Amino acid sequence: MTVIKAADSSSIRTVEFVTDARQPLMAQVPTVHLHSSTMAALGLSDFTLSTIQDGESGRTCTVWVVGNSEPLWDDCPTPWHRTIRVSASAWRALGTGQPVRSGRSTVLSYPAARLPVKGVLAEQLIADDEIGLHYDDVVRLGIGQWVVVNYNGVPAACRVRRLRSSADLGFVRLPLYTRTLLGIPSWSPGLRPEVLIAAFPVTERGAPLLIAPVLWKPARAQRITGTIGTFTDRITTWMLRAPSTVLRTVEATPGEDQGLTVRLPAELFPLLGTSPGRQVYVEWGPRNRSIATALAMGQETEHDLPDFQIVGDRLAHATALPSFAQVRVGATTRATLGVPRIAVVSVRRRVVPLIIGRLNELIIPVTGLSLGIAARVHLRLWVLVIGIAAVLILLLAPLRVRRADLRRVR
Amino acid sequence: MTSDDVFFREWRDRSPGEQRSLSRARALVAQSGLHDVDIPVVTFVGSKGKGTAATYASAYLAASGLRVVTVTSPSYRSNRERIRLSGKAITADELNKLAAVIDQQAGRLPARAAHEGYLSPVGLFTLAGVIHARDKDADVLVLEAGRGGHSDEVSLFPPAVVGMTSIFAEHLGQIGRWIDAVALDKAGSIVDTTRSVVSSPQTPEVWRTISAAIAARTNGRLEPAVVAPLSSGIPLSLLATGISQMNSELGISAAQRLLDVTTHSRPRARELIPVLQSVSIPGRLSWHAVPGTSTEILADSAINRAGIAVAITVAQGGWHQVDHVLLCLPDHKDLPGAIVELADMTVTFVRLPHDHLRFDRGLPDSWDTVDADDLTRDMLADLGPRLVVVGTVYFVGRVLDLVQADTECLFTSPDGDPTPAQPRAT
């Protein structure tokens, strides 16, 4: 069972629809389509994260809501204001075990809370992947540690920084960079844009919910290796650090849609502590990440993209963004994460392959040196252990990312 | 002779196949000394939503402290509503005076045969609006094109800023045979002195046409700027509901451009918020009470399936239940779409007593049919406490007249009288 926690019932609205399954709706991630007129009347932005509940089985899943007015709607036999099209991926996520058919009752629950935006005060130190919310608003909206923010069809999953000042009650604090990524325009004093805000969907037990759940059960061996891998990753990341950066996704470079690659601005690699060709994590929300090989982005601009990428009302879907804030993400990675074509994601380096690569580069000289020392000098065990540890530290030291601190360099 | 006679006389007397004459309107402009009126003009062209855009532009400009004359069409309850000063309809006396001026000047024109066409009512109201703006020392003139752009009388008044709502295939055969021709005509309202063009998102085909036309008309100086949803930064709660949201944002963006090019400062929030909150466009998802009864209506000038879907969704959102739908769609509108959209609702179909409108298409057996002349308040009340009224502007206007809806004031300007509160479903 999926629920969006909301203490305030007015922050979640429900509407009953019937399915239209005359033609299958193919979408990589669980998606439902409403007619554009219904979207406008409900005041919904594209890619609002919502839940649907099948009327017969009572099963629920998380979906992205998208509006369109494709010609298919013209022949729709049921009223548009009551019709919903459910993607095959969403239907699989529901797990009813039956094929989707028309006329099936489906309840859509969507977030409706909008809060006006404020900038971040210097002393609040809200990071780029965080938002600031007053404690009372957090409780009222039933928000946990994570929240989904949407402005004009650009969704972002952010951590919540709880604020106590009464000046923050009824507002959401967003850093300038986050506002840029979401495409929030500047405002006149007292006239603030409003963002759609909702708790991150969780299971009944309170665990974060994957939008694109794994539909197969991993084997025992896979679970064990996965657990070991996660544990190793946490340890090594703690040791060597892996700073993350927040970027907005754009279409993959033509030809790389199916590849597990992402293209990042070249100037970001030193900040992330990695280099082109290395692996990175692409993350959207808690415990939802995908591994991809990071490549440097070329110097192309939007104008280099072929015209056919600009389709109908998507022309003005999201405001243009400087190239330093973009990451090109392929369809496969987006499907793994369960995010739409435009979303705000975090990227950070994957440390384990870096260590392995480093060791691999130096394995011959280090082994040779070790064998030479062992053959010539009789060492005690503890000296050998300390020596190896020292060598390892020296080997891995360049991989460690220095933490930014507030102390002035003397 | 009433003022209506002046504005509608040539249209009523037109010969079969006779078209409106822009050259005759141009001659009237010159005759009336309107060709050199020095008032910045914002013109709205497009297929649908121009009135909403013009209203929000006017409200924004009025909030900036400017005197704004707005000319829109058609009207709901009175032709006075076509010309407004700072959101308020002109008085009957003012309209009569304007009609007298138009009548006097038009009387000096050569015979209609010389111009091979008649003066259109919409064009004459546009001219009257310009005269009113001149007489009242208006700071800004906001014009809504009647139909087309280059072929409409608004093209006689060079705009400083042009706002383009969505353009789609309408009036084919009247403006042009293809969507390209329609788009080209709309873009024809732009002249070499136009300073800025803002547009709602268009289809790629239309976008290419209008971009090329604007570049050609301004020697490549101007490019249209797309107004993306929510790009103005105005809170959603201050914009129009439903499909009109995009048009309201377009209107505000056009107004902002005009303030920028005329070096006026933008309004402060404390002036702007009350003005935008007071905007009430009758017949655009507007809520009204039927006097003397407990019945409420939601009125919307929806003429196609999408518009009806929006009206029903908004009504259900407000009331949770709709008791009855009053629908009026002539044969050339999207009646099949309406039939599907209202399949599970109780509907009464209303016929208008207009000779030029046909109501001969088949209707579902479950629908009742009445003539518009038979509509009364008691009849509305008998249909149920929650009614949705959708259809042509003329029909919605009749219902608004029946319920004595306030159509006098579109918004409260900072120095104006407050708009009477409208009953609003929650």
Interface residues (C-beta under 8 A of the other chain):
Chain A: H35 S36 S37 T38 A40 A41 L42 G43 S45 S69 C76 P77 T78 P79 W80 H81 R82 R114 P116 Y151 N152 G153 G183 I184 P185 S186 W187 S188 P189 G190 L191 R192 P193 E194 D307 I310 V311 G312 D313 L315 A316 H317 A318 T319
Chain B: P201 Q202 T203 P204 W207 V226 V227 A228 P229 L230 S231 S232 G233 I234 P235 L236 S237 T241 G242 I243 Q245 R266 R268 A269 R270 L272 I273 R305 A306 G307 A309 V310 A311 I312 T313 V314 Q316 G317 V340 E341 L342 A343 D344
